[in-house]
Amino acid sequence: MSAEAHAPTASEYIVHHLQHLQNIPQKSIVDFSVFNIDSIVIALVLGLLGVFVLWLAARKATSGVPGRFQAAVEILVEMVDNQAKANIHNAQSRKFIAPLALTVFVWIFLMNTMDMLPVDLFPAIWAKVYEAAGHDPHHAYLRVVPTADLSTTLGLAFAVLLLRFWYSVKVKGLGGWAHELVSAPFGTSKNPLLALILGVVNLLMQIIEYVANTVSHGMRLFGNMYAGELVFMLIALMGGAAALSLSGVLLPLGHVIAGTIWTLFHILVITLQAFIFMMLSLIYLGQAHSAH
């Protein structure tokens, strides 16, 4: 049987590349017993890499004329610090939030950067390792962009939500925050019945706001990176389809031209999405410090 008979169709190719390496097969849309092992491992490795780079910059920092590496890191630190000062007016809180925002930006940028790698590079390597271990390589799944995984981005957004709760209680006190939950945005009343109605409505509005902010915070990053990942797959398929009609001439040409154009544009996307996620984190944490 020819090799073409075993070649996957376009839909099979995309579905295969969108499947995570998981501990158990996923049986429903929401299944908390499933862990996307590839996203967890790659995110941890990139997180450690980001911390190492920042540590290396701090270790090699000098008071004289900085080198290019030190200057780049100093510009980044100054940018994040300025944004933190603009949103967090509590100097004590900024001692933790500013470094956190810097870490978030670097970490998400590194995770987004994985989308710049060739689509089939790591999956092909993993398939060979899987086959060498005596398994069917067609079932070797691997996705290398953690931020194209909704569980990763919503997990990060949920962590920001927990910090919002923490600083709301720390800054305003438990009683002050509880009063804010039932008195904003529509205020309260001296009439007991009207005060009760307004309290319930205010609480529902606050819950909706927290949920909407958290979901949109995670979905925005996920949606952009997921779309970018799909475009790279479609570019690969476009080159393959063109090659079928022109004896393979357009396969490398299509990959180089379309892939290069999208990669150059994607540099802006991955940087912008890391910045937006960091900025929204600072804005939400700044809201936790302010009273309605």
Buried (B, 14 or more C-beta within 10 A) or exposed (E): EEEEEEEEEBEEBBEBBBBBBBEEEBEEEEEEEBBBBBBBEBBEEBBEEBEEBBEEBEEEEEEEEBEEEBEEBEEBBEBBBEBBEEBBEBEEBBEEBBBBBBBBBBBBBBBBBBBBEEBBEBBBEBBEEBEEEEEEBEEBBBBBBBBBBBBBBBBBBBBBBEBBEEBBBBBBEEEEBBBBBBBBEEEBBEEEEEBEEBBEEBBEBBEEEBEEBBBEBBBBBBBBBBEBBBBBBBBBBBBBEBBEEEEEEBBEBBBEEBBEEBBEEBEEBBBEBBBBBBBBBBBBBBBBBEEE
